[in-house]
Amino acid sequence: MPLQADTLEKLIKDAFSDAKITITDLAGDNDHWSVVIESSAFAGKSRIAQHKMVYDSLQGKMGGELHALQLKTKVLK
């Protein structure tokens, strides 16, 4: 079963409480998402470390319930 936008947002928000999150369904199937996340938690971290933090927040759903994720992270100012 695909991962719904509200579930995706909750997983991210639980890990990054100050996050500003923009979620776009790329294919209209709840299976291919584009997510932009702005959070102060990314300050001082490399882009790779930021993305790993986000993947960790997804609790193993990437590759299962969540098929594809286009990810952009930014430091919240």
VENTAHU-V157580 format. One record per pair of residues at least 4 apart in sequence whose ideal C-beta (glycine too) atoms are under 6 Angstrom apart, sorted by sequence separation. I is the first residue (numbers start at 0). J is the second residue. D is the distance in whole Angstrom. If there is no record, write none. Layout:
BEGIN
i->I j->J d->D
i->I j->J d->D
END
This chain:
BEGIN
i->2 j->6 d->6
i->8 j->12 d->6
i->44 j->48 d->4
i->57 j->61 d->5
i->60 j->64 d->5
i->61 j->65 d->5
i->2 j->7 d->5
i->26 j->31 d->4
i->44 j->49 d->5
i->60 j->65 d->5
i->12 j->18 d->6
i->25 j->31 d->4
i->54 j->61 d->6
i->25 j->33 d->5
i->41 j->49 d->5
i->11 j->20 d->6
i->23 j->33 d->4
i->8 j->20 d->6
i->22 j->34 d->5
i->21 j->35 d->4
i->20 j->36 d->5
i->4 j->22 d->5
i->18 j->36 d->5
i->19 j->37 d->4
i->18 j->38 d->4
i->50 j->70 d->6
i->17 j->38 d->6
i->17 j->39 d->6
i->15 j->38 d->4
i->49 j->72 d->4
i->15 j->40 d->5
i->3 j->29 d->6
i->1 j->29 d->4
i->1 j->30 d->4
i->41 j->72 d->5
i->42 j->74 d->5
i->41 j->74 d->5
i->30 j->66 d->4
i->31 j->67 d->4
i->32 j->68 d->5
i->33 j->69 d->4
i->34 j->70 d->6
i->35 j->71 d->5
i->36 j->72 d->5
i->37 j->73 d->4
i->39 j->75 d->5
i->38 j->75 d->5
i->37 j->75 d->4
i->14 j->56 d->3
i->11 j->56 d->6
i->10 j->56 d->6
i->10 j->57 d->6
i->2 j->60 d->6
i->2 j->64 d->4
i->2 j->65 d->4
END
